[in-house]
Amino acid sequence: MKKTVATLFAAVLMSGAAMADGQAVYDKHCKACHDIGLAGAPKPGDSAAWQSRMDKGMDALLTTVKSGKGAMPPKGTCSGCDDVALTDAIQIFLDQAK
């Protein structure tokens, strides 16, 4: 029982850390362009702009971020980011669009 509780507690802590990492990636690599809609970048919180993207699912969003789109370079300037960090940053956008 103690092991199960400890495992669940660790999972909760790690998910919070992942979201903090996602926020850091968003703040450093996404915010400057997306917050002002530079070159048509969808703004956080713009549900209409994000709905069609959300409908395609996280895998499609991750693929787009990794390859770049329009004026956005591959990985949105975060060349050192792995899939987990990028997914966490994408989730920041999706949470704001709900």
N, C-alpha and C positions, 0 to 999 in steps of 0.2 A: 504494500500500500504506500509506504513512504517513497519507494522508488517511482511509483506512478505519479504521485503528487510532485516529486522533484522534477520528473521529466516534463510534466505539464507546465510547471513554473518556468523551467528553462525555455520551453517553446514560446511561452508568452513573452519572456524577456527578449528572445532572439527576434520575434516578429516586431517588437517595438524598436529594436536596434535597426532592423532592416528598413523600417519606415523612416527612421532618423537618417539613415544613409540615403534613402530615396529623396528625402527633403534636401539633404546636402547637395546631391547631384542636381536636383531641380534648381536650387538656389544658385549654384555655380555655373551650370551649363545650359539651362533651359530658360530661366526667368527673364533674362535681358531681352530676348527676342519675343518670347511668347506673351509676356505681360503687356506689351504694347502692340502685339499683332504684326510685328515687323515682317514685311514681304508676304503677308497673308497667313502667317503662323496663327493657328487657332489659339485664342486666348483661354486661359484657365477660367472655369466657371461659365463659359459660353456653351450651354447645353445643346443648342441647335448645331453649333459647329462640331461638337464632339459626338453627337448621336450616331452619325453614319460610321464614324471611326469605331465607336464602342460596339456597334452591331457586327463589325468584322471580327471582333475578339482580340484578346491580348496577343496571341501569336502573330496575327497580321500587323498589329501595332508595333510589336517588337521588331519584326522584319523591316518595316518602314523606317523605324528609328535607326536600326543598324545600317541600312543602305543609304539613308538620307532621302530627302524629298524637297524639290524646289530649291530654295536658298539654304535649306538646312543641310549641313554637311553630315556625313556618316557619323552616327552616334552623337549627333548634336554637339560636337566639339569635345566630347568625353571619350577620347580614343582609348583611354585606360579602363573604361567601364566594362564590366562583364555583363552577361545577360541578367543576372539577379539585380544588379544596381540599376540597369536601364529599366527593367520591369518595375522596380520599386518607384522610380521617378515617373514612369507612365501612370502608375496607380495614383500618384499625387494629382495628376491632371484629371483622371477619371473620377476620383472622389470629389473634386471641386465641381465637376460637371453634373453631378447628380442632383 
